[in-house]
Amino acid sequence: MGATRYAIIGAGLAGLTAAHEIRKADPEAVIHVFEAEDRIGGKLFTVPFASGPTDMGAEAYLALRSGATDFFTELGLADELVSPSGARSLVYTGGELKALPAGGVMGIPSHSAPVVHLVSPETAARIDAEGDAAPIDWQVGGDVAVGALVRERYGAEVVDRIVSSLLGGVYSSSADDLGVRATVPQLAQALDELAEAGEKVTLSAAVKLCEDRRTPRDPGATPTPVFAAFRNGYATLYEALAEKSGADIHLDAFVAGITRDLRGFHLSGPGVSTDGAYERLIVATPAPTTAVLIRQIAPESSAALKSVQLASSVLVGMKFDSDEGLPENSGVLVAIDEPEVQAKAFTFSSRKWPHLGERGGALVRASFGRFGDDAIVRAEEDLLVDAALDDLARITGFDGRAAGLAEIYVQRWFGGLPRYSAEHLATVAKVRDGISDVHGLELTGAWAGGVGVPAVIDHARAAAARLIQLG
Ligand SMILES: Cc1cc2nc3c(=O)[nH]c(=O)nc-3n(C[C@H](O)[C@H](O)[C@H](O)COP(=O)(O)OP(=O)(O)OC[C@H]3O[C@@H](n4cnc5c(N)ncnc54)[C@H](O)[C@@H]3O)c2cc1C
């Protein structure tokens, strides 16, 4: 019997991780990766600034309680990992910079104290009285929008000033467009538990349950940083995965169609040249693309996946000669109800990451765009840079023009992130059901098991493992 032939569509993190996993298990496997763009990495994209390699897509990953660091260590990249400075983030609301609330879950508090500086006295009183209000009609195992739930229990200020800013930083969507179980699963689980135990289901009680479960830090131990990053950017990771996978990576290969016969899967499309059928196929593209690609081979999954929508955003990376006057914080989230400001967040990268601070000057990433608001993502480059500089000055007082704008990079991410709506998990379950009888096919990517780097890696590894088990 000859070597097993694998095709992978998409050379983003999911596709490359899957390729590496297959190679580890089967040194003889034939692995062909087809990538539509002229480069690998997808939403991981390290740009060569004159001052050093700089990430213009994902910039960090959640290191705490994720297996990602072990995976990177296994790849031989432990020495490339760096920790943040620990500088705090701020939120811009009511025309002022304020501290982000401590405790709670995704900015949702269990009582008013952590958020009193961010909300009106009426809202603070409402939060504290929530436990006495009529219970939430919570369906165990179900999902609702985060925005709808928090708005109903605590009022709009908590959603618009705090929760949407924090969730928007991860998902490029407001809390109204995201599901509780889909994006804050520990809170959904706490609500389930209250309902199952026959206790009164309230938001404050569920958040309190989450807070109580957090393992207190051992005061003597060195705290594990919550986030980590790659010293020279994510290129270190995607290049290592590509190399170690030993896969044959075809760039500028846009897969447009997949068919299947007794010999296996056949791929076609502009720039796609293959030397025959593939017994195993992993589709690692964004949800709408995957929906189109699997139309013939898994029509039910295709139909379900079509409902997944994407959120777009644009990043403006700016390197300044001087950092004088830039706040000593890691960044600012902008409340959704700040009409004067167009940016949704700023990362003060040179403050957040000591290895970037060492380059001298200031490195700042401005981000714009939320789900449902693509117009700004299409704006002309000059307008975006002006908006970034004006908003930065308005929010922090830092005059970027006077500080010497040495380098600028504008990166647009059309459809950069899948929207994890209240229906998302049910959709994903349907998609999985729909491919259960398509032997040799796996689907993976940011829509499948979480958008964060560790979640994408875990899902891709599991998908590859299922195919490897087929022999
Ligand atoms: C702006 C931004 C910032 C982020 N920041 C962070 C962060 O700090 N930390 C974190 O953990 N996560 C972050 N994320 C999320 C994370 O980067 C992504 O979820 C992850 O990289 C997605 O990987 P993927 O392989 O699923 O998809 P992608 O990276 O989208 O890869 C899919 C690949 O498929 C290719 N493709 C598409 N169609 C075809 C086709 N027809 N034929 C062939 N190839 C095709 C694409 O070109 C692409 O290379 C961020 C995301 C964005 C957009």
The ligand as an SDF file (V2000), in Angstrom:
LIG
                    3D

 53 58  0  0  0  0  0  0  0  0999 V2000
   -7.2080   41.4350   13.6860 C   0  0  0  0  0  0  0  0  0  0  0  0
   -7.1770   40.1310   14.4370 C   0  0  0  0  0  0  0  0  0  0  0  0
   -6.5260   40.0790   15.6550 C   0  0  0  0  0  0  0  0  0  0  0  0
   -6.4840   38.8790   16.3710 C   0  0  0  0  0  0  0  0  0  0  0  0
   -5.8170   38.8430   17.5500 N   0  0  0  0  0  0  0  0  0  0  0  0
   -5.7140   37.6760   18.2150 C   0  0  0  0  0  0  0  0  0  0  0  0
   -4.8890   37.5870   19.3760 C   0  0  0  0  0  0  0  0  0  0  0  0
   -4.2210   38.5570   19.7640 O   0  0  0  0  0  0  0  0  0  0  0  0
   -4.8480   36.4000   20.0430 N   0  0  0  0  0  0  0  0  0  0  0  0
   -5.5320   35.3040   19.6030 C   0  0  0  0  0  0  0  0  0  0  0  0
   -5.4520   34.2410   20.2480 O   0  0  0  0  0  0  0  0  0  0  0  0
   -6.2740   35.3380   18.4680 N   0  0  0  0  0  0  0  0  0  0  0  0
   -6.3700   36.4890   17.7740 C   0  0  0  0  0  0  0  0  0  0  0  0
   -7.0920   36.5370   16.6160 N   0  0  0  0  0  0  0  0  0  0  0  0
   -7.7620   35.3200   16.1430 C   0  0  0  0  0  0  0  0  0  0  0  0
   -6.8060   34.3610   15.4150 C   0  0  0  0  0  0  0  0  0  0  0  0
   -5.7660   35.0760   14.8080 O   0  0  0  0  0  0  0  0  0  0  0  0
   -7.5590   33.5930   14.3400 C   0  0  0  0  0  0  0  0  0  0  0  0
   -8.7460   33.0410   14.8700 O   0  0  0  0  0  0  0  0  0  0  0  0
   -6.7400   32.4660   13.7260 C   0  0  0  0  0  0  0  0  0  0  0  0
   -5.4630   32.9290   13.3070 O   0  0  0  0  0  0  0  0  0  0  0  0
   -7.5250   31.8600   12.5800 C   0  0  0  0  0  0  0  0  0  0  0  0
   -6.8030   30.8050   11.9810 O   0  0  0  0  0  0  0  0  0  0  0  0
   -7.4880   29.8970   10.8750 P   0  0  0  0  0  0  0  0  0  0  0  0
   -6.4470   28.9930   10.3480 O   0  0  0  0  0  0  0  0  0  0  0  0
   -8.7510   29.3120   11.3980 O   0  0  0  0  0  0  0  0  0  0  0  0
   -8.0040   30.9100    9.7490 O   0  0  0  0  0  0  0  0  0  0  0  0
   -7.2180   31.8610    8.7380 P   0  0  0  0  0  0  0  0  0  0  0  0
   -6.0700   32.4840    9.3900 O   0  0  0  0  0  0  0  0  0  0  0  0
   -8.2740   32.7140    8.1510 O   0  0  0  0  0  0  0  0  0  0  0  0
   -6.6700   30.8720    7.6170 O   0  0  0  0  0  0  0  0  0  0  0  0
   -7.4560   30.4210    6.5570 C   0  0  0  0  0  0  0  0  0  0  0  0
   -6.5970   30.3750    5.3080 C   0  0  0  0  0  0  0  0  0  0  0  0
   -7.3750   29.8340    4.2550 O   0  0  0  0  0  0  0  0  0  0  0  0
   -7.0390   30.5340    3.0660 C   0  0  0  0  0  0  0  0  0  0  0  0
   -8.1450   30.3630    2.1160 N   0  0  0  0  0  0  0  0  0  0  0  0
   -9.3710   30.9350    2.1590 C   0  0  0  0  0  0  0  0  0  0  0  0
  -10.1060   30.5390    1.1050 N   0  0  0  0  0  0  0  0  0  0  0  0
   -9.3380   29.6840    0.3890 C   0  0  0  0  0  0  0  0  0  0  0  0
   -9.5480   28.9360   -0.8020 C   0  0  0  0  0  0  0  0  0  0  0  0
  -10.7020   28.9890   -1.4550 N   0  0  0  0  0  0  0  0  0  0  0  0
   -8.5320   28.1600   -1.2580 N   0  0  0  0  0  0  0  0  0  0  0  0
   -7.3500   28.0940   -0.6080 C   0  0  0  0  0  0  0  0  0  0  0  0
   -7.1030   28.7930    0.5360 N   0  0  0  0  0  0  0  0  0  0  0  0
   -8.0820   29.5650    1.0190 C   0  0  0  0  0  0  0  0  0  0  0  0
   -6.8530   31.9570    3.5490 C   0  0  0  0  0  0  0  0  0  0  0  0
   -6.1250   32.7210    2.6140 O   0  0  0  0  0  0  0  0  0  0  0  0
   -6.1160   31.7520    4.8620 C   0  0  0  0  0  0  0  0  0  0  0  0
   -4.7240   31.7480    4.7120 O   0  0  0  0  0  0  0  0  0  0  0  0
   -7.1450   37.7190   15.8610 C   0  0  0  0  0  0  0  0  0  0  0  0
   -7.8010   37.7930   14.6290 C   0  0  0  0  0  0  0  0  0  0  0  0
   -7.8240   38.9710   13.9210 C   0  0  0  0  0  0  0  0  0  0  0  0
   -8.5130   39.0240   12.5860 C   0  0  0  0  0  0  0  0  0  0  0  0
  1  2  1  0
  2  3  1  0
  2 52  2  0
  3  4  2  0
  4  5  1  0
  4 50  1  0
  5  6  2  0
  6  7  1  0
  6 13  1  0
  7  8  2  0
  7  9  1  0
  9 10  1  0
 10 11  2  0
 10 12  1  0
 12 13  2  0
 13 14  1  0
 14 15  1  0
 14 50  1  0
 15 16  1  0
 16 17  1  0
 16 18  1  0
 18 19  1  0
 18 20  1  0
 20 21  1  0
 20 22  1  0
 22 23  1  0
 23 24  1  0
 24 25  2  0
 24 26  1  0
 24 27  1  0
 27 28  1  0
 28 29  2  0
 28 30  1  0
 28 31  1  0
 31 32  1  0
 32 33  1  0
 33 34  1  0
 33 48  1  0
 34 35  1  0
 35 36  1  0
 35 46  1  0
 36 37  1  0
 36 45  1  0
 37 38  2  0
 38 39  1  0
 39 40  1  0
 39 45  2  0
 40 41  1  0
 40 42  2  0
 42 43  1  0
 43 44  2  0
 44 45  1  0
 46 47  1  0
 46 48  1  0
 48 49  1  0
 50 51  2  0
 51 52  1  0
 52 53  1  0
M  END
$$$$
